[in-house]
């Protein structure tokens, strides 16, 4: 029924509205049995079914995080729902802090690896058997890099930290030493669940700030959302062009 889906991260909801305006069908998360609703600002909690040129695409406008108190099972429920709807291609997006010195606010990073210190594998899931080299699709990254974008597009390693507080400067220096390029608080659990379900996954970080200790600017969620809002329209156009290329 649906070939592709996108999970939209903090402040990146413009793609959802661009799917709604031409006649997309909107269902609030709280109307879907068992689907947990986000409590974080910037996560609208809407399931959007694309129509017309976006037919066959589902957009999840917002996610829940482990730090909100959800179990791993609830945090990945949306992915299992997508599996039952026939989704094969999943784009998972997030707002992230840049650690790589070449990154600037507003850049995009395609995930080609990840770190996490949390247990994000389902106890009974085959995701424990998913080879780490198979998590982030090489094919999808190749397609994404072939699509023109006015934003700078990099590749790199993403670290998922527990949250909800931002990382300390010492933690950022540790991650930098480990070869991490950007840091956030999500994405890995959904991606592991998706690959375990047989999907191909493209992870995309929007660099909305420099990680703690790398700039003099204070970090807070409002600043992250404001930075995301400045690039979300161009990000959404690029995202839909990537999906179009995947469907062609």
C-alpha positions in Angstrom: 0.0 0.0 0.0 2.8 2.4 0.9 6.3 2.1 -0.5 8.2 4.8 1.5 7.9 6.6 4.8 9.7 9.5 6.5 10.0 10.2 10.2 10.5 14.0 10.6 12.6 15.2 13.5 12.6 18.3 15.7 11.5 21.4 13.8 11.6 19.7 10.4 7.8 19.5 9.9 7.6 21.6 6.7 7.7 18.5 4.6 4.5 17.4 6.3 2.7 20.6 5.5 3.9 20.5 1.9 2.3 17.0 1.7 -0.9 18.3 3.3 -1.4 21.3 1.1 -2.0 19.4 -2.2 -4.6 17.2 -0.5 -2.7 14.9 1.8 -4.7 13.0 4.3 -3.9 13.8 8.0 -4.5 11.5 11.0 -3.5 12.6 14.4 -1.4 10.2 16.3 -3.9 10.0 19.1 -6.4 8.6 16.6 -4.2 5.6 15.9 -4.6 2.8 18.5 -1.4 2.3 20.6 0.6 4.9 18.7 2.3 7.1 21.3 2.1 10.9 21.0 5.1 13.2 21.2 5.3 15.6 24.1 8.3 17.6 22.8 7.8 21.0 21.0 8.4 20.7 17.3 6.9 17.3 17.0 3.3 17.8 15.8 2.2 14.1 16.1 0.5 13.8 12.7 0.5 10.9 10.3 0.2 12.2 6.7 -0.7 10.2 3.7 0.6 11.7 0.5 -1.6 12.0 -2.6 -0.9 12.9 -6.3 2.9 13.0 -6.9 3.4 11.9 -3.3 1.1 8.9 -3.4 2.5 5.9 -1.7 4.5 8.0 0.8 3.7 8.3 4.5 5.1 11.1 6.7 5.3 10.9 10.4 5.4 14.4 11.7 7.2 13.9 15.0 8.5 11.1 17.1 8.7 10.0 20.7 12.0 9.7 22.5 13.2 7.3 25.1 14.0 10.2 27.4 10.2 11.0 27.5 9.8 7.9 29.6 8.7 5.5 26.8 9.8 1.9 26.7 11.8 0.8 23.7 8.8 -1.1 22.5 6.6 2.0 22.4 9.4 4.2 20.9 9.6 1.9 17.9 5.9 1.1 17.6 5.6 3.4 14.6 8.2 1.4 12.7 6.3 -1.8 13.2 3.1 -0.1 12.1 4.9 1.0 8.9 6.1 -2.6 8.4 2.5 -3.8 8.4 1.5 -1.1 5.9 4.1 -2.5 3.5 6.7 0.2 3.8 10.1 -0.8 2.3 12.0 2.5 2.2 12.4 4.6 5.4 14.0 8.0 5.8 14.7 8.9 9.4 15.6 12.5 10.1 16.7 14.4 13.1 18.1 17.8 14.3 21.7 17.3 15.5 24.6 19.1 17.0 27.6 19.3 14.8 30.9 18.0 16.1 32.9 17.8 12.8 34.7 21.1 12.4 33.7 21.2 8.7 30.0 21.3 9.5 28.0 24.5 9.7 24.5 25.2 11.0 22.1 24.4 8.2 24.2 21.6 6.7 22.8 18.1 6.2 24.6 14.8 7.2 23.8 11.4 5.7 24.5 8.8 8.3 27.1 6.2 7.4 27.7 4.9 11.0 26.5 5.4 14.6 27.5 5.2 18.2 25.2 4.7 21.2 25.8 3.8 24.8 22.1 2.8 25.3 20.6 -0.6 25.0 18.4 0.0 21.9 17.9 -3.6 20.8 14.6 -5.3 21.5 15.2 -8.3 23.8 13.4 -10.7 21.4 14.1 -8.9 18.2 16.2 -10.1 15.3 17.7 -6.6 15.3 20.5 -8.1 17.5 21.5 -10.1 14.4 21.5 -7.1 12.0 25.1 -6.5 10.8 26.2 -2.9 11.6 27.4 -2.5 8.1 23.8 -3.1 6.8 22.1 -0.5 8.9 22.6 2.6 6.8 21.8 1.9 3.1 24.7 2.5 0.7 22.2 2.6 -2.1 20.1 5.3 -0.5 23.1 7.5 0.3 24.2 7.2 -3.3 20.8 8.3 -4.5 20.6 11.2 -1.9 24.0 12.5 -3.0 22.9 12.5 -6.6 20.0 14.9 -5.9 20.9 18.7 -6.1 20.5 20.6 -2.9 21.3 24.2 -2.0 22.3 23.0 1.5 25.7 21.4 2.0 25.4 17.6 2.2 28.0 15.6 4.1 28.3 12.0 5.3 29.3 11.0 8.8 28.9 9.2 12.1 25.9 10.0 14.4 25.9 9.4 18.2 22.7 8.9 20.1 23.0 10.2 23.6 20.3 9.6 26.4 19.0 13.2 26.7 17.0 15.2 27.5 19.8 17.4 28.6 22.4 18.4 26.0 25.8 16.9 26.2 28.5 18.4 28.3 31.7 19.8 26.7 33.6 16.8 28.1 31.2 14.3 26.5 31.4 16.2 23.2 35.2 15.9 23.3 34.9 12.2 24.1 32.6 11.7 21.0 35.0 13.7 18.8 37.8 11.3 19.9 35.6 8.4 19.0 35.1 9.7 15.5 31.6 11.1 15.8 30.5 13.9 13.5 27.1 14.8 14.9 25.1 14.1 18.1 21.5 13.8 18.9 19.0 11.9 21.0 17.0 9.7 18.6 17.1 7.8 15.3 19.0 4.7 16.1 16.2 2.7 17.8 13.8 3.3 14.9 16.5 2.5 12.3 17.5 -0.8 14.0 13.8 -1.8 14.2 13.3 -0.9 10.5 16.2 -2.9 9.2 15.2 -5.8 11.4 11.8 -5.6 9.7 13.4 -5.8 6.2 13.4 -2.1 5.3 16.2 0.0 3.8 17.1 3.0 5.8 18.5 6.5 5.0 19.4 8.5 8.1 19.7 12.3 7.7 20.8 14.8 10.3 20.1 18.5 10.0 22.9 20.4 11.8 21.0 22.9 13.9 23.8 23.9 16.3 27.4 23.3 17.1 27.7 20.8 19.9 28.2 22.0 23.5 31.6 23.6 24.1 32.3 24.2 20.4 30.7 27.7 20.3 29.8 30.5 22.7 26.1 30.2 21.9 23.9 28.7 24.7 22.1 25.6 23.8 18.3 25.2 24.2 15.5 23.6 22.3 14.1 27.0 21.1 17.4 27.7 19.4 17.5 24.3 17.8 13.9 24.7 16.5 14.7 28.2 15.2 17.7 26.9 13.2 15.7 24.0 11.8 13.0 26.4 10.7 15.4 28.4 8.6 16.3 25.5 6.4 13.3 23.2 6.7 11.6 24.3 3.4 14.7 23.6 1.3 15.3 20.5 3.3 11.7 19.4 2.5 12.2 20.0 -1.2 15.4 18.0 -1.2 13.7 15.2 0.7 10.8 14.9 -1.7 13.3 14.9 -4.7 15.2 12.0 -3.0 12.0 10.1 -2.6 11.0 10.7 -6.2 14.4 9.4 -7.3 13.9 6.3 -5.2 10.5 5.7 -6.7 11.7 6.1 -10.3 
